[in-house]
Amino acid sequence: MEEKVDILRNNIPGLKDGREKVDAMNELSWLVRYERGEEGEKLGADAAELSKKLKYSRGRAYGKLNQAVNMHLRVLDEEVISLLMDALDYFD
């Protein structure tokens, strides 16, 4: 999967602002959702914004979905870390 991530990350800047770029951004956003939530969230938001300009409703839908999923996973991670830190206090 890391190879696919690297390929997409390298190819996206060279793509013209069109459906192919939106689809690549959405694919990358989905692939990085667990390891790089902030990047995935931004990619989803950027894909949704570009899709809006292109009147590409499918791309916009997936962009917003990716943005939401990445945001949700990141928030859960932050909550989990907070709970773990609180739990550590009881082990002292």
C-alpha positions as CSV (number, residue, x, y, z in Angstrom):
1,M,0.0,0.0,0.0
2,E,2.9,2.4,0.8
3,E,4.0,2.2,-2.8
4,K,0.5,3.2,-4.1
5,V,0.5,6.1,-1.6
6,D,3.9,7.3,-2.9
7,I,2.8,7.0,-6.5
8,L,-0.4,9.0,-5.9
9,R,1.4,11.6,-3.8
10,N,4.0,12.1,-6.6
11,N,1.4,12.1,-9.4
12,I,-1.3,14.4,-8.0
13,P,0.7,17.7,-8.4
14,G,1.2,17.1,-12.1
15,L,-2.4,16.3,-12.9
16,K,-4.6,19.0,-14.5
17,D,-7.5,20.2,-12.3
18,G,-10.1,17.7,-13.5
19,R,-11.9,14.5,-12.5
20,E,-8.7,12.4,-12.7
21,K,-7.1,14.7,-10.1
22,V,-10.1,14.6,-7.8
23,D,-10.3,10.8,-8.0
24,A,-6.6,10.5,-7.2
25,M,-6.9,12.9,-4.3
26,N,-9.9,11.0,-2.9
27,E,-8.1,7.6,-3.3
28,L,-5.0,9.0,-1.5
29,S,-7.2,10.5,1.2
30,W,-8.8,7.1,1.8
31,L,-5.4,5.2,1.8
32,V,-3.9,7.5,4.5
33,R,-6.9,7.6,6.8
34,Y,-5.3,5.6,9.6
35,E,-1.7,6.7,9.5
36,R,-2.0,10.4,8.4
37,G,-5.4,11.6,9.3
38,E,-4.6,15.3,8.9
39,E,-3.3,14.8,5.4
40,G,-6.3,12.7,4.5
41,E,-8.7,15.3,5.9
42,K,-7.1,18.0,3.8
43,L,-7.0,15.9,0.7
44,G,-10.7,15.2,1.1
45,A,-11.5,18.9,1.6
46,D,-9.4,19.9,-1.4
47,A,-11.0,17.2,-3.5
48,A,-14.5,18.3,-2.5
49,E,-13.7,22.0,-3.3
50,L,-12.2,21.2,-6.7
51,S,-15.2,18.9,-7.4
52,K,-17.5,21.8,-6.6
53,K,-15.8,24.0,-9.2
54,L,-15.9,21.2,-11.8
55,K,-19.6,20.3,-11.0
56,Y,-18.4,16.8,-10.3
57,S,-20.9,15.6,-7.7
58,R,-19.5,12.1,-7.3
59,G,-16.0,13.5,-6.5
60,R,-17.5,16.0,-4.2
61,A,-19.5,13.3,-2.3
62,Y,-16.4,11.2,-1.9
63,G,-14.3,14.2,-0.9
64,K,-16.7,15.1,1.9
65,L,-16.9,11.5,3.0
66,N,-13.1,11.2,3.1
67,Q,-12.9,14.5,5.0
68,A,-15.4,13.3,7.6
69,V,-13.9,9.8,8.0
70,N,-10.4,11.2,8.5
71,M,-11.7,13.8,10.9
72,H,-13.6,11.2,12.9
73,L,-10.6,8.9,13.1
74,R,-8.3,11.7,14.2
75,V,-10.7,12.8,16.9
76,L,-11.0,9.3,18.2
77,D,-7.3,9.0,18.4
78,E,-7.1,12.2,20.4
79,E,-9.8,11.0,22.7
80,V,-8.0,7.6,23.1
81,I,-4.7,9.3,23.9
82,S,-6.4,11.5,26.5
83,L,-8.0,8.4,28.2
84,L,-4.8,6.5,28.2
85,M,-2.9,9.5,29.8
86,D,-5.6,9.7,32.5
87,A,-5.3,5.9,33.1
88,L,-1.6,6.2,33.5
89,D,-2.1,8.5,36.5
90,Y,-3.8,5.6,38.4
91,F,-0.8,3.4,37.8
92,D,1.6,5.6,39.8
